[in-house]
Amino acid sequence: MNPEPKKKLPNKKVISSAKFEAKEQFTKSALENLKTENERLFNSLKKSGEIKESKKK
C-alpha cells in the first residue's frame, strides 16, 4: 500500500488572514441587515402614526 502524499497546509498567517476576511464580511453583512431592518421599522412606525417626522435643520 502506498501512503498518500501529505498535503501542504497553509501557514498561520494565511489562515488568520482568511478568518479575518470572513469575520469582516460577516460584520459588513450583519450591519447592512441591521440598517435595512431599522429603516423598515422606522417607516412602519411613521406610517402607523406612532412617531412623527421631525424637521431636520
C-alpha positions in Angstrom: 0.0 0.0 0.0 1.3 3.4 -0.9 0.9 6.1 1.7 -0.9 9.2 0.3 1.4 12.2 -0.1 1.0 14.7 2.7 -0.8 17.9 1.7 1.0 21.1 2.5 -1.1 23.1 4.9 -1.2 26.9 4.6 0.8 28.9 7.1 -0.8 30.5 10.2 -0.6 34.0 8.6 -2.7 32.9 5.6 -5.3 31.2 7.9 -5.5 34.2 10.2 -6.0 36.5 7.2 -8.8 34.3 5.8 -10.5 34.2 9.2 -10.2 38.0 9.5 -11.7 38.4 6.0 -14.6 36.1 6.8 -15.3 38.0 10.1 -15.2 41.3 8.2 -17.6 40.1 5.5 -19.9 38.8 8.2 -19.8 42.0 10.1 -20.5 44.1 7.0 -23.4 41.9 6.1 -24.8 42.0 9.6 -24.5 45.8 9.6 -26.3 46.1 6.3 -29.1 43.8 7.6 -29.5 45.9 10.7 -29.6 49.1 8.7 -32.3 47.7 6.4 -34.3 46.4 9.3 -34.0 49.7 11.1 -35.3 51.6 8.1 -38.2 49.2 7.6 -39.2 49.5 11.3 -38.9 53.3 11.2 -41.0 53.5 8.0 -43.6 51.2 9.5 -43.8 53.3 12.7 -44.2 56.5 10.6 -47.0 55.0 8.6 -48.9 53.9 11.7 -48.5 57.3 13.3 -46.5 56.0 16.2 -43.8 58.5 15.5 -43.9 61.9 13.8 -41.2 63.1 11.4 -39.1 65.8 12.8 -37.8 68.5 10.5 -34.0 68.4 10.0 -32.1 71.6 10.4 
